[in-house]
Amino acid sequence: MKKLFITAVWLVGSFQLLLAGTDPAAQQSLATALQRARLFHDQARPLRLDVDFVAHINVPAKGHLTLIWEEKNHWWRRVVMGDFDQVEIRNGDKFYTSRNIGFTPTRVYELIGLLQFAERSEGLLVRKQRKRAENGVEMNCLHVEAENARGKSHEVCLNSASHEILSDDWQEHPMNSAERNTLTTSTLKGSAIRTNSSWS
């Protein structure tokens, strides 16, 4: 009985230490910024997204991505980069891919992941925060970890005034790749248009 009591006290204390490592205001700030950054979460209307990008392989390669999004299981995406051309279609539970070579280049996967980074950000806990200025912009940088993957941390920096995400830097890259993702927000240019029309 005494061992059970000691174990229960230890578990409660450990849980309180875990909670003490997260600042509720910082956690709310992160949640709000991620919600604003989610392009495809709970969209009420269709969306057309056009992105021009430069991917660095051996030499810089210009490309363009077009996405027509109606809902989670109903969308069309085309990526053109140099000679590479790929079209993907999600229609309900069916997924179709057409491309002019036998594989999708890594940089295309990284581009798609960059545009969808906030979609897979559930369960992030803020461990530390610090304020800093960079290029005259005041930032609140949050050191975050996934609840279920200790040690895989990254730093999300938010604009202190607008609370928008300025950067998301991983200390250990989430993709198991020797080369790091060289696509940055400065190499992406694009526009998003909400439409009322439906497509079939």
Secondary structure, 3 states (H helix, E strand, C coil): CHHHHHHHHHHHHHHHHHHHCCCHHHHHHHHHHHHHHCCCCCCCCCEEEEEEEEEECCCEEEEEEEEEEEECCEEEEEEEECCEEEEEEEECCEEEEEECCCCCCHHHHHHHHHHCHHHHCCCEEEEEEEEEEECCEEEEEEEEEECCEEEEEEEEEEECCCCCEEEEEECCCCCCCCCCCCCCHHHEEEEEEECCCCCC
